[in-house]
Amino acid sequence: MKIVLIAGGPSAERDVSVNSSISILKALRENGHDVTVIDPVFGSSQPGEDEILSHKASKESPTAEDLARLRSESNRRILDCFSGKIFDNVDFAFLGVHGKFGEDGRLQALLEMRGISYSGSGVFASALAMDKDITKVVLSSKGILTPSWISVTSGEYHGPEALSAGIAENIGYPCVVKPNDEGSTVGLSIVSPDVEDVQLGSAVELALSYSEKALIEQFVTGREITVPVIGDEVFPVIEIRPKGGFYDYEHKYTKGMTEYFCPADIGEEMTSAAQQAALSAHKALGCSVYSRVDFIIDSKGDLQCLEVNTLPGMTETSLVPKSAQAKGMSFNELIETIIQLSIKGH
């Protein structure tokens, strides 16, 4: 097939997206496809493939100022890219992008306007899963446990004092503060109980610098696990153990800072419960093709759903490929499965 691999993009996860795309490209070509690599931020005049894929994930997430600059410079070019000749006579678009624009339905909508099939979930499910606040409303309505939370928009926020009562009543300290629609723990802070007002103000302001809405969530301790869903099938559970601290941007993308165990040693009953909860969350949000659902097993032994990722990392050492490998599916087979399920679904 003639495939366009979409890499990079204008999100906080741009560098991570490039790393995914490098692995996806190798698999697509080994599977015999004719692949063109593009990064929408360059518009209709794309640089060479090597330049697009030259950025590697750094140990620190980009600042809100960096992202604002990138988006202001690239919005018009993105439209030019999708309205131009690059997508003429293309059979399929494989999405190697993560974060805003890639996972929030906008990229999917542009491809649907061009009549091009693409990998992963559709417009509505992508937008829904990217909105953490609404995702938690949907999960709760389906009886899927998720940590207690409140949210505040930039227009509603008038300082930490106004939030403190709501946090004390509904969540308690410590709490997690994060942007409503970013991934890879970008803009995330943990606010401790001893200096909450000072920390809370800084944390909310940081989250709102990345998003129009900040999510303030109960900090749940326990064992962190993730469950891939591919098609209608749940794959082996992975346990994530960061070495010190929590599973932040640095622990995710710095080799050796986190240990992964697949299949997770959590017992048959918990494994079955986690897989069923992952499939329920996937379906509740209308996801299709594949996703990765993140949980915490709390101190009571309950599964708390953190989020659903509609375009999870796809390097050969990322979590979904680790789980697929544990099931006996190679990375190249995984990529081809995603293509076939996407064509059938769209």
TAFENNOR-V240193 format. One record per residue. RES is the residue in three letters. NEAR is the number of other ideal C-beta (glycine too) atoms within 12 Angstrom. D_FIRST is the distance of its C-alpha to the first C-alpha in Angstrom with 1 decimal. Layout:
res = <RES | RES>
near = <NEAR | NEAR>
d_first = <D_FIRST | D_FIRST>
//
This chain:
res = <MET | LYS | ILE | VAL | LEU | ILE | ALA | GLY | GLY | PRO | SER | ALA | GLU | ARG | ASP | VAL | SER | VAL | ASN | SER | SER | ILE | SER | ILE | LEU | LYS | ALA | LEU | ARG | GLU | ASN | GLY | HIS | ASP | VAL | THR | VAL | ILE | ASP | PRO | VAL | PHE | GLY | SER | SER | GLN | PRO | GLY | GLU | ASP | GLU | ILE | LEU | SER | HIS | LYS | ALA | SER | LYS | GLU | SER | PRO | THR | ALA | GLU | ASP | LEU | ALA | ARG | LEU | ARG | SER | GLU | SER | ASN | ARG | ARG | ILE | LEU | ASP | CYS | PHE | SER | GLY | LYS | ILE | PHE | ASP | ASN | VAL | ASP | PHE | ALA | PHE | LEU | GLY | VAL | HIS | GLY | LYS | PHE | GLY | GLU | ASP | GLY | ARG | LEU | GLN | ALA | LEU | LEU | GLU | MET | ARG | GLY | ILE | SER | TYR | SER | GLY | SER | GLY | VAL | PHE | ALA | SER | ALA | LEU | ALA | MET | ASP | LYS | ASP | ILE | THR | LYS | VAL | VAL | LEU | SER | SER | LYS | GLY | ILE | LEU | THR | PRO | SER | TRP | ILE | SER | VAL | THR | SER | GLY | GLU | TYR | HIS | GLY | PRO | GLU | ALA | LEU | SER | ALA | GLY | ILE | ALA | GLU | ASN | ILE | GLY | TYR | PRO | CYS | VAL | VAL | LYS | PRO | ASN | ASP | GLU | GLY | SER | THR | VAL | GLY | LEU | SER | ILE | VAL | SER | PRO | ASP | VAL | GLU | ASP | VAL | GLN | LEU | GLY | SER | ALA | VAL | GLU | LEU | ALA | LEU | SER | TYR | SER | GLU | LYS | ALA | LEU | ILE | GLU | GLN | PHE | VAL | THR | GLY | ARG | GLU | ILE | THR | VAL | PRO | VAL | ILE | GLY | ASP | GLU | VAL | PHE | PRO | VAL | ILE | GLU | ILE | ARG | PRO | LYS | GLY | GLY | PHE | TYR | ASP | TYR | GLU | HIS | LYS | TYR | THR | LYS | GLY | MET | THR | GLU | TYR | PHE | CYS | PRO | ALA | ASP | ILE | GLY | GLU | GLU | MET | THR | SER | ALA | ALA | GLN | GLN | ALA | ALA | LEU | SER | ALA | HIS | LYS | ALA | LEU | GLY | CYS | SER | VAL | TYR | SER | ARG | VAL | ASP | PHE | ILE | ILE | ASP | SER | LYS | GLY | ASP | LEU | GLN | CYS | LEU | GLU | VAL | ASN | THR | LEU | PRO | GLY | MET | THR | GLU | THR | SER | LEU | VAL | PRO | LYS | SER | ALA | GLN | ALA | LYS | GLY | MET | SER | PHE | ASN | GLU | LEU | ILE | GLU | THR | ILE | ILE | GLN | LEU | SER | ILE | LYS | GLY | HIS>
near = <25 | 21 | 38 | 45 | 44 | 48 | 47 | 45 | 44 | 38 | 44 | 42 | 45 | 41 | 38 | 43 | 49 | 39 | 34 | 47 | 46 | 33 | 31 | 45 | 36 | 24 | 33 | 36 | 22 | 18 | 26 | 15 | 27 | 18 | 32 | 31 | 37 | 42 | 43 | 45 | 39 | 29 | 23 | 22 | 16 | 29 | 19 | 14 | 23 | 15 | 16 | 30 | 30 | 18 | 26 | 19 | 30 | 22 | 18 | 18 | 34 | 32 | 17 | 25 | 14 | 22 | 31 | 19 | 15 | 30 | 27 | 15 | 16 | 26 | 22 | 18 | 27 | 35 | 21 | 22 | 33 | 35 | 18 | 22 | 17 | 31 | 31 | 16 | 16 | 28 | 24 | 37 | 44 | 46 | 48 | 49 | 52 | 46 | 45 | 42 | 43 | 53 | 49 | 38 | 31 | 30 | 49 | 40 | 21 | 33 | 35 | 21 | 16 | 25 | 17 | 31 | 31 | 44 | 48 | 47 | 40 | 29 | 26 | 22 | 34 | 42 | 28 | 33 | 45 | 42 | 32 | 43 | 31 | 28 | 42 | 34 | 20 | 29 | 36 | 20 | 15 | 22 | 15 | 33 | 28 | 36 | 35 | 25 | 36 | 35 | 35 | 34 | 20 | 19 | 10 | 18 | 28 | 16 | 16 | 28 | 17 | 17 | 34 | 28 | 16 | 22 | 35 | 22 | 12 | 19 | 29 | 25 | 27 | 26 | 37 | 41 | 45 | 43 | 43 | 36 | 39 | 41 | 43 | 42 | 35 | 37 | 39 | 39 | 34 | 29 | 36 | 19 | 19 | 11 | 15 | 30 | 23 | 19 | 27 | 39 | 26 | 22 | 38 | 44 | 26 | 28 | 41 | 33 | 29 | 40 | 38 | 23 | 30 | 43 | 41 | 45 | 39 | 30 | 31 | 31 | 17 | 26 | 30 | 37 | 41 | 48 | 49 | 46 | 43 | 39 | 25 | 20 | 22 | 34 | 39 | 35 | 42 | 43 | 34 | 34 | 23 | 23 | 17 | 14 | 17 | 28 | 33 | 28 | 31 | 25 | 26 | 39 | 33 | 19 | 17 | 14 | 21 | 28 | 19 | 33 | 22 | 30 | 28 | 31 | 18 | 28 | 17 | 13 | 13 | 26 | 27 | 19 | 26 | 43 | 35 | 24 | 37 | 44 | 29 | 30 | 44 | 44 | 26 | 30 | 40 | 25 | 41 | 31 | 40 | 45 | 48 | 44 | 46 | 44 | 42 | 34 | 34 | 24 | 11 | 12 | 18 | 21 | 39 | 36 | 46 | 43 | 47 | 47 | 43 | 46 | 48 | 50 | 39 | 44 | 33 | 25 | 25 | 39 | 40 | 46 | 37 | 35 | 42 | 37 | 25 | 24 | 24 | 11 | 25 | 18 | 29 | 26 | 20 | 39 | 44 | 28 | 29 | 46 | 35 | 22 | 28 | 33 | 23 | 16 | 24 | 25>
d_first = <0.0 | 3.8 | 5.9 | 9.7 | 11.9 | 15.3 | 18.2 | 22.0 | 23.3 | 27.0 | 28.1 | 30.6 | 27.8 | 26.1 | 26.8 | 25.7 | 22.4 | 21.8 | 22.7 | 20.2 | 17.4 | 18.5 | 18.0 | 14.7 | 13.3 | 14.8 | 13.3 | 9.7 | 10.3 | 12.4 | 9.9 | 8.0 | 5.2 | 6.0 | 8.2 | 11.1 | 14.0 | 16.4 | 19.7 | 20.9 | 24.5 | 24.1 | 23.4 | 21.9 | 22.9 | 20.9 | 22.4 | 20.8 | 18.6 | 21.6 | 23.8 | 21.6 | 21.5 | 25.1 | 26.7 | 27.6 | 29.1 | 32.9 | 35.6 | 36.7 | 35.0 | 35.1 | 38.0 | 38.1 | 39.2 | 36.3 | 33.9 | 35.9 | 35.8 | 32.0 | 31.5 | 34.1 | 32.5 | 28.9 | 29.0 | 29.1 | 26.4 | 24.0 | 24.6 | 24.1 | 20.7 | 19.4 | 21.2 | 20.1 | 17.5 | 15.2 | 13.3 | 13.4 | 10.4 | 8.2 | 6.1 | 7.4 | 10.3 | 11.4 | 15.2 | 17.0 | 20.2 | 23.4 | 26.6 | 27.5 | 25.0 | 22.2 | 23.8 | 26.2 | 24.2 | 24.2 | 20.7 | 19.5 | 21.8 | 20.4 | 16.8 | 18.2 | 20.2 | 17.2 | 15.7 | 12.6 | 11.9 | 12.6 | 13.8 | 17.4 | 20.3 | 21.0 | 23.3 | 26.6 | 26.2 | 24.9 | 28.0 | 30.3 | 29.4 | 29.7 | 33.2 | 35.2 | 38.3 | 36.8 | 34.8 | 38.1 | 39.7 | 37.1 | 37.3 | 41.1 | 41.1 | 39.3 | 41.8 | 39.6 | 41.8 | 41.0 | 43.4 | 45.9 | 45.1 | 46.1 | 44.3 | 45.7 | 44.2 | 45.3 | 47.6 | 49.2 | 49.8 | 53.4 | 53.9 | 53.9 | 57.2 | 55.9 | 53.2 | 55.4 | 57.0 | 53.8 | 52.4 | 55.7 | 55.8 | 52.2 | 50.6 | 53.1 | 52.7 | 50.8 | 47.9 | 44.4 | 43.6 | 40.0 | 38.0 | 36.8 | 33.2 | 32.3 | 30.9 | 31.6 | 35.3 | 35.4 | 38.8 | 40.1 | 43.8 | 46.1 | 49.5 | 52.4 | 55.6 | 58.2 | 57.2 | 55.0 | 56.0 | 55.3 | 52.0 | 50.9 | 51.4 | 49.4 | 46.6 | 46.3 | 46.3 | 43.6 | 41.4 | 42.1 | 41.2 | 37.6 | 37.6 | 39.7 | 40.6 | 41.8 | 41.7 | 44.8 | 44.3 | 46.5 | 46.1 | 45.5 | 46.1 | 44.8 | 41.9 | 38.5 | 35.6 | 32.0 | 30.0 | 26.2 | 25.1 | 21.6 | 21.1 | 24.8 | 25.7 | 27.8 | 27.3 | 30.2 | 32.4 | 32.7 | 36.0 | 36.2 | 39.4 | 39.8 | 42.5 | 45.0 | 44.6 | 41.8 | 38.0 | 37.6 | 35.2 | 36.9 | 36.9 | 33.2 | 32.0 | 34.8 | 34.4 | 37.3 | 38.6 | 37.2 | 37.2 | 34.6 | 35.5 | 33.0 | 33.9 | 36.6 | 40.2 | 41.3 | 42.3 | 40.9 | 42.3 | 41.0 | 37.6 | 37.4 | 38.7 | 36.2 | 33.2 | 34.6 | 35.4 | 31.8 | 30.3 | 33.0 | 32.3 | 28.5 | 29.3 | 32.2 | 30.0 | 27.4 | 24.7 | 21.5 | 18.8 | 20.7 | 23.7 | 26.5 | 30.1 | 33.0 | 36.6 | 40.0 | 42.3 | 45.6 | 49.1 | 49.7 | 46.7 | 44.9 | 41.2 | 40.8 | 37.3 | 36.5 | 33.1 | 29.6 | 26.7 | 23.5 | 21.5 | 23.4 | 23.1 | 20.3 | 21.6 | 22.0 | 25.7 | 25.3 | 26.8 | 23.9 | 22.6 | 26.3 | 26.7 | 23.6 | 24.9 | 28.3 | 26.8 | 25.3 | 21.6 | 20.1 | 18.4 | 15.1 | 15.6 | 16.5 | 13.4 | 11.3 | 14.1 | 13.9 | 10.3 | 11.4 | 14.8 | 13.7 | 11.7 | 14.8 | 17.2 | 16.1>
//
